[in-house]
């Protein structure tokens, strides 16, 4: 994980954090969140971590249907752009001796390429959203089996497939040169905060969970619950 400033051609000076180590730590937290009620003997409650309400299930299905319609519309527009592109290229060859007309068609070609790229990006976002929504629906309908797998699974790659259905985002903040704060935003609206330090993990020091503190993003500090 690295700062998004790198994508903008800038460097903020904060160090990157090992993806494998972070996701292994996230796996521990998600396992705890998914299995804590079983430990406490509240049978059946734990499955609700993965299950979605009928209302939410209906919304996801409708969103998938709407997205598919939009994707189909984008495909038609892209086909039309491809035809316009081919015609514009043809015209630049036909009017090769007329610099002004060629310049007009070259400008048109640039606009077509940009519009097609924009449509493809929109298609990709909708496609990825449909994939995620489908996974959520599948997980919800097989919650009990997935729960068992979640508690027993040792393969992080497989766990990652399960976690994407319950995790919306993972944020990593450098607190000190050796300690990071990890914030997990779950799709149900809840959050988990915990400290991550590879050095501490090697020493088998327990990771602190959000029950002890919360992270103030604005000031980049940890604040204990109930404190100012």
Residue pairs with C-beta under 8 A, 6 or more apart in sequence:
1 16
1 17
1 19
1 22
1 170
1 172
2 16
2 17
3 11
3 12
3 14
3 16
5 11
5 12
14 174
15 174
15 177
17 172
17 174
17 180
17 196
18 198
20 156
21 196
21 198
21 201
22 170
22 172
22 180
22 182
22 196
23 156
23 160
24 156
25 182
25 194
25 196
25 201
25 207
26 163
26 167
26 170
26 182
26 184
27 156
27 159
27 160
27 163
28 207
29 182
29 184
29 192
29 194
29 207
29 209
30 150
30 159
30 163
30 166
30 167
30 184
31 150
31 151
32 209
33 49
33 186
33 192
34 46
34 49
34 50
34 147
34 150
34 151
34 166
35 46
35 147
35 150
35 151
36 46
37 45
37 46
38 46
38 151
46 147
47 143
47 144
47 147
48 143
49 147
49 166
49 188
50 139
50 140
50 143
50 146
50 147
50 165
50 166
51 140
51 143
52 60
52 136
52 137
52 140
57 137
57 140
60 133
60 136
60 137
61 133
61 137
63 129
63 130
63 133
64 130
64 133
64 134
67 126
67 127
67 129
67 130
68 130
70 122
70 126
71 123
71 126
71 127
74 119
74 120
74 122
74 123
75 123
77 119
78 116
78 119
78 120
81 112
81 115
81 116
81 119
82 116
84 108
84 112
85 109
85 112
85 113
85 116
88 105
88 108
88 109
88 112
89 105
89 109
91 101
91 105
92 102
92 105
92 106
92 109
95 101
95 102
95 105
96 102
132 164
132 165
135 161
135 164
135 165
136 165
136 187
138 165
139 146
139 162
139 165
139 166
146 162
149 158
149 162
150 159
150 162
153 159
153 162
165 187
166 186
166 187
166 188
167 184
167 185
167 186
167 187
168 185
168 186
168 187
169 184
169 185
170 182
170 183
170 184
170 185
171 182
171 183
171 185
172 180
172 181
172 182
172 196
173 180
173 181
173 182
173 183
173 215
173 217
173 220
174 180
175 181
175 195
175 220
175 222
178 197
178 198
178 199
179 195
179 196
179 197
179 200
180 195
180 196
180 197
181 193
181 194
181 195
181 196
181 215
181 222
182 193
182 194
182 195
182 196
183 191
183 192
183 193
183 215
184 191
184 192
184 193
185 191
186 192
191 210
192 209
192 210
193 209
193 210
193 213
193 214
193 215
194 207
194 208
194 209
194 210
195 207
195 208
195 222
196 207
197 205
200 207
201 207
211 225
212 224
212 225
213 222
213 223
213 224
213 225
214 222
214 223
214 225
215 221
215 222
215 223
216 222
216 223
